[in-house]
Amino acid sequence: MNIRTLALSSLFSIVLFNSPVLFADSIHTMADILMNLNHHPSASEKATLQNIANDSSASENERVMANILINLNHRPGPAEKEKLNKIMHDKSASANERDMAAIIYNLNHKPTSEDKDKLHNMM
């Protein structure tokens, strides 16, 4: 194995294993992050959320929610709640997008037990 092949293999492995967005859809990934949320996402979770926010294959609603979660500190602010409310009432949004928006809208440090049940079903 030459050095070039080894380097490319290593780079591919690093990208592959550090990008959960490649393995799961955006809703699944955000549900996983929210299941363990305590006040705000970790630095690595924020990086994952940034990948979703920058992913052109993610829906606009998913990108909006990812950005809201990146900036989350205990609970969403009024401007974020307005955006989430639009998603919650958007008939063209998927059921998971509407449920995810409602869960984020109602966050207070962490999801409720009921919300965790919904998140588990999204995973």
N, C-alpha and C positions, 0 to 999 in steps of 0.2 A: 504494500500500500504506500503510495507516495504521499508526500507532505500535503500537497494540494487536496487530494482526496480526503485525507484525514482532517484537514482544516474545514473543508466544506461539510463533512459529516458532523463534525463538532458544532459548527455554526447551526446547521439544520436541527440538531438535537436541542440546542439551547433555545432556539426560537420555538420549536415544537412543544417542548415541555414547559415553557413559560408563557404560553398563550392559550389559556383555557377557551378563549373565543373561537379558536380553531376547532375545538371538540364539541362545543355545545352552543346552542343558540343564545342570543343575548338575554332573553327572558330567563332562561335556565341559569345563566351565569349570574345575573343580578339577584335572582332568588337565592342562590347559594351564598352570595355575599350578605344578603339581608338576614338569612337564617342565623348568622353568627355576629350580626352587627351589635355593637355596644357603643353608643354615642356617635361614632363616625367610622367610615371605612379606614382600614390600615393603608399604609403607603403602597403595598403591593396590590391591594384591592383597588386603590385609586388608579394605579397603572392599568389594571385590567379594565376598569370602567372607562378610562381614556381610550383604550383600544376600541371599545364599543362605540364611544362618542365619535370616533374618527372612521368607523367602519361604514362605508357606503352601502353595504348590503343589509345593514340594520335599518329598521324602519325609523322614520323621523321621531315617532313617539319613544322608541327605545333609546335613541340618541339624546333626546331631551331628558328622559329619566336618568340616564347614565350621568349626564352633566349635573343634574340636581344632586345625585348621590355623591359625586366627586366633591361637591362643595358643602355637603351636609355636615352640620354640627348640632347634634342632638335631635333637631327637628327641622323640617323645611320652613323657610321664611315665607312671608306673604306673596312675594313675586313668584316663588316656586310653587306655592299652593295654587295660584291662579293657573299656571301652566298644567299642573296635575289635574285640576278641576276640568280643564278643557279635554284632557285625555280621558278622564273618567266618564265624560258625557259624549265622547266622540263615537258615533254609531259605526264609523268605518274602522275603528280600532278593534283589535282582537279582544276576546274576553280576558285573556291573560294580561294584555296591556292595560285594560281598564282596572282589573284587580290589582295589578302591580302599582298603578298610579294611586289607587285608594289606600293601599298599604303604606306607601311612602307618604302620602298626604297625612295620614293619621299617626305617623311615627312620633314617638316621644322617647328618645334614647334607644329603644329597641322595639321590634315588632311584638305584638300581643301573641298569646298562645293561639288564638283563632287565626291571626294572620300567618303564624308559622305553619299552621295546617294548610292554608292556601298556598304558601310558598313551597311547601313540601310537594304538593300536587303539581307545581310548575316545574319541578326538577326531574 
